[in-house]
């Protein structure tokens, strides 16, 4: 039994109400809908960025908006083919960007980073942060409160 449920593949444009209702039928439990957002480890502001991810195509618009609004990137290409080497290889031949932003998984190194090095394009890695959707409780505060409950008991 869970003390908190976090829906991590939510996005502001997706309706999570049906899933929330289904979970509530099993057990009344705090639930926070959140999105996964890329967090570059280096500055990409003002740069023409090609972003490579394993995320679904439905998640990409929110990720691109986040990269634009939070990091000042000019995203000129997005790829969800990081786990599909055949498709990724074809995309890499066509990409024209100043920097490649890539999640460190799947074909990040053996394809994207090696291709970027051959072309002289810098590679910036990104990790992923979990961000509560607008109108949802703050995930960090909920996790801290849960941790404090455990320590106090």
Buried (B, 14 or more C-beta within 10 A) or exposed (E): EEEBBBBEBBBEEBEBEEBBEEBEEEEEEEBBBBBBBBBBEEEBEEBBBBBBBBBEEEBBEBBBBBBEEBBEBBBBBBBBBBEBEEEBEEBBEEBEBBBBBBBBEBBBEEBBBBBBEEEEBBBBBBEBBBBBBEEBBEBEEBBEBEEEEEEEE
